[in-house]
Amino acid sequence: MPVDSLLVSIGVCAMFLIFAFAVAWADHTTSQWLRSRAATKQATTDTEPPYRKAA
């Protein structure tokens, strides 16, 4: 009986760690994508639009 509960505890901990790593990876990937998208958007807004005339 104690071996069964130990195996279940190890299994639960392993599943929690796998889930935590998956969430951390997804957060890192999404944050990296949002940062690159914001940088691209900032770079395009810094330039003068072609329809505006310089004063």
MARBA-3410 file (N, C-alpha, C, O; in Angstrom, 1 decimal):
55
0.8,-1.2,0.0,0.0,0.0,0.0,0.9,1.3,0.0,0.5,2.2,-0.8 ~ 1.9,1.4,0.8,2.7,2.6,0.8,3.4,2.8,-0.6,3.6,4.0,-1.0 ~ 3.7,1.8,-1.3,4.4,1.9,-2.6,3.4,2.5,-3.6,3.8,3.3,-4.4 ~ 2.1,2.1,-3.5,1.1,2.6,-4.4,0.9,4.1,-4.2,0.9,4.8,-5.2 ~ 0.8,4.5,-3.0,0.7,6.0,-2.7,1.9,6.8,-3.1,1.8,7.9,-3.6
3.1,6.2,-3.0,4.3,6.8,-3.4,4.3,7.0,-4.9,4.7,8.0,-5.4 ~ 3.9,5.9,-5.6,3.9,6.0,-7.1,2.9,7.0,-7.6,3.1,7.8,-8.5 ~ 1.7,7.1,-6.9,0.7,8.1,-7.3,1.2,9.5,-7.0,1.0,10.4,-7.8 ~ 1.9,9.7,-5.9,2.5,11.0,-5.5,3.5,11.4,-6.6,3.5,12.6,-7.0 ~ 4.4,10.5,-6.9,5.4,10.8,-7.9,4.8,11.1,-9.3,5.2,12.1,-10.0
3.7,10.4,-9.6,3.0,10.7,-10.9,2.3,12.0,-10.9,2.4,12.7,-11.9 ~ 1.7,12.4,-9.8,1.0,13.7,-9.7,2.1,14.8,-9.8,1.9,15.8,-10.5 ~ 3.2,14.7,-9.1,4.2,15.7,-9.2,4.8,15.8,-10.6,5.1,16.9,-11.0 ~ 5.0,14.7,-11.2,5.6,14.7,-12.6,4.6,15.4,-13.5,5.0,16.2,-14.4 ~ 3.3,15.1,-13.4,2.3,15.7,-14.3,2.2,17.2,-14.0,2.1,18.0,-14.9
2.3,17.6,-12.7,2.3,19.1,-12.4,3.6,19.8,-13.0,3.4,20.9,-13.6 ~ 4.7,19.1,-12.9,5.9,19.7,-13.5,5.8,19.8,-15.0,6.3,20.9,-15.6 ~ 5.3,18.8,-15.7,5.1,18.9,-17.1,4.2,20.0,-17.5,4.5,20.8,-18.4 ~ 3.1,20.1,-16.8,2.2,21.2,-17.1,2.8,22.6,-16.8,2.6,23.5,-17.6 ~ 3.6,22.7,-15.7,4.2,24.0,-15.4,5.2,24.4,-16.5,5.3,25.5,-16.9
6.0,23.4,-17.0,6.9,23.7,-18.1,6.2,24.0,-19.4,6.7,24.9,-20.1 ~ 5.1,23.4,-19.7,4.3,23.7,-20.9,3.8,25.1,-20.8,3.8,25.8,-21.8 ~ 3.3,25.5,-19.6,2.7,26.9,-19.5,3.8,27.9,-19.6,3.7,28.9,-20.2 ~ 5.0,27.6,-19.0,6.1,28.6,-19.1,6.6,28.7,-20.5,6.9,29.8,-20.9 ~ 6.7,27.6,-21.2,7.1,27.6,-22.6,6.1,28.4,-23.5,6.5,29.3,-24.3
4.8,28.2,-23.3,3.8,28.9,-24.0,3.9,30.4,-23.7,3.7,31.3,-24.6 ~ 4.1,30.8,-22.4,4.2,32.2,-22.0,5.4,32.8,-22.7,5.3,34.0,-23.2 ~ 6.5,32.1,-22.7,7.7,32.7,-23.3,7.6,32.9,-24.8,8.0,33.9,-25.3 ~ 7.0,31.9,-25.4,6.8,32.0,-26.9,5.8,33.2,-27.2,6.1,33.9,-28.1 ~ 4.7,33.3,-26.5,3.8,34.3,-26.7,4.4,35.7,-26.4,4.2,36.6,-27.2
5.1,35.8,-25.3,5.7,37.1,-25.0,6.7,37.5,-26.0,6.8,38.7,-26.4 ~ 7.5,36.6,-26.5,8.5,36.9,-27.6,7.8,37.3,-28.8,8.3,38.2,-29.5 ~ 6.7,36.7,-29.2,5.9,37.0,-30.4,5.3,38.4,-30.2,5.4,39.2,-31.2 ~ 4.8,38.7,-29.1,4.2,40.0,-28.9,5.2,41.1,-28.9,5.0,42.2,-29.4 ~ 6.4,40.9,-28.3,7.5,41.9,-28.3,8.0,42.1,-29.7,8.2,43.3,-30.1
8.1,41.1,-30.5,8.6,41.3,-31.9,7.5,42.1,-32.7,7.8,42.9,-33.6 ~ 6.2,41.8,-32.4,5.1,42.4,-33.1,5.1,43.9,-32.7,4.8,44.8,-33.6 ~ 5.3,44.2,-31.4,5.2,45.6,-31.0,6.4,46.4,-31.5,6.3,47.5,-31.9 ~ 7.6,45.7,-31.6,8.7,46.4,-32.2,8.5,46.7,-33.7,8.9,47.8,-34.1 ~ 7.9,45.8,-34.4,7.6,46.0,-35.8,6.6,47.1,-36.0,6.7,48.0,-36.8
5.6,47.1,-35.1,4.6,48.2,-35.2,5.2,49.5,-34.8,4.9,50.6,-35.5 ~ 6.1,49.6,-33.8,6.7,50.8,-33.4,7.6,51.3,-34.6,7.7,52.5,-34.8 ~ 8.3,50.4,-35.3,9.2,50.8,-36.4,8.4,51.4,-37.5,8.8,52.3,-38.2 ~ 7.2,50.9,-37.8,6.4,51.4,-38.9,5.7,52.7,-38.5,5.5,53.5,-39.4 ~ 5.4,53.0,-37.2,4.8,54.2,-36.8,5.8,55.3,-36.7,5.5,56.5,-36.7
7.1,55.0,-36.6,8.2,56.0,-36.5,8.4,56.7,-37.8,8.8,57.9,-37.9 ~ 8.1,56.1,-38.9,8.4,56.6,-40.3,7.2,57.5,-40.7,6.1,57.3,-40.2 ~ 7.5,58.5,-41.5,6.4,59.4,-42.0,5.6,58.7,-43.0,6.1,58.1,-43.9 ~ 4.3,58.7,-42.9,3.4,58.1,-43.9,3.6,58.8,-45.3,3.9,60.0,-45.3 ~ 3.5,58.1,-46.4,3.8,58.6,-47.7,2.8,59.7,-48.1,3.2,60.5,-49.0
1.6,59.7,-47.6,0.6,60.7,-48.0,0.8,62.0,-47.2,0.1,63.0,-47.6 ~ 1.6,62.1,-46.2,1.8,63.3,-45.5,3.0,64.1,-46.1,4.0,63.5,-46.4 ~ 2.9,65.4,-46.2,3.9,66.2,-46.7,4.7,66.7,-45.5,4.2,67.1,-44.5 ~ 6.0,66.8,-45.7,6.9,67.3,-44.7,6.7,68.8,-44.6,6.5,69.5,-45.6 ~ 6.6,69.3,-43.4,6.4,70.8,-43.2,7.6,71.6,-43.3,7.6,72.8,-43.2
END
